[in-house]
Amino acid sequence: MQIEKQKTADGWLFYNPAVWQQVSDAYFDPRHWQQNRAVVGQAMGRGKTLFFRFEHREFVLRHYHRGGLVAKLSNDRYLYSSLQRSRVWKEFSLLMKLQTLKLPAPVPIAGRVKRKGLSFQADLILERISGAKDLAKLLSERRLPLDLWQKIAETIAQFHRAGVYHADLNLRNIMVDDQQQVWLIDFDNGRICRPRKKWQQANLARFYRSLEKEQAKPGYCHWLESDWQYFVACYQQAL
């Protein structure tokens, strides 16, 4: 599907015409939704993620933040070369392709690139996955049944068969909704490439490290090594 885009005084706006017919800078300003009493929640990660309601649907507004040592120099500014090379455009385009492939990923709604000199800031709006919790939250509450581990394995294998590389496959980027549908989110730096065992196994290794990391934190992460072995067996069968 075609992405609609429009030039602004200081950058670009672009959007999914199947959902919205127009977009403005105000849509990327949290104060706009706060003033309209549309905010329904928020979450903290590298930065604040805002959830808002508009036209009877719920959406996610995410501002791009840098991680690692480079964040100490600038936590939300990136070097600009072109719209098509910006991280927000790449993620938006990938999400549009995932919709075409009918993979369980968020529906992309709109994006913004806001330039200042040689750098830019970026924002992304997605449709919110209704009734979903991430795996970190679910595992803090209880041990998952094996049939859910199987669904998680089958979902990841589904993406891998399609050649979809997820750059950060951790517990907080795997969601389960109230219908037990599994979703993957946050495709920043993701891409579609030739299916190869090396990167697929690297994805699984990242997932496993996330489980270990969560278990080491205060509180309890309810999973056993046998759960992981079952997950791997289901993944290999589905792949």
Helices and strands as residue ranges (DSSP letters): E 4-8, E 11-15, G 25-28, H 30-35, E 39-44, E 48-54, E 57-63, G 69-72, E 78-79, G 83-85, H 87-100, E 108-116, E 119-127, E 133-134, H 135-141, H 146-161, E 164-165, G 171-173, E 174-176, E 182-184, E 191-192, H 197-215, H 225-238
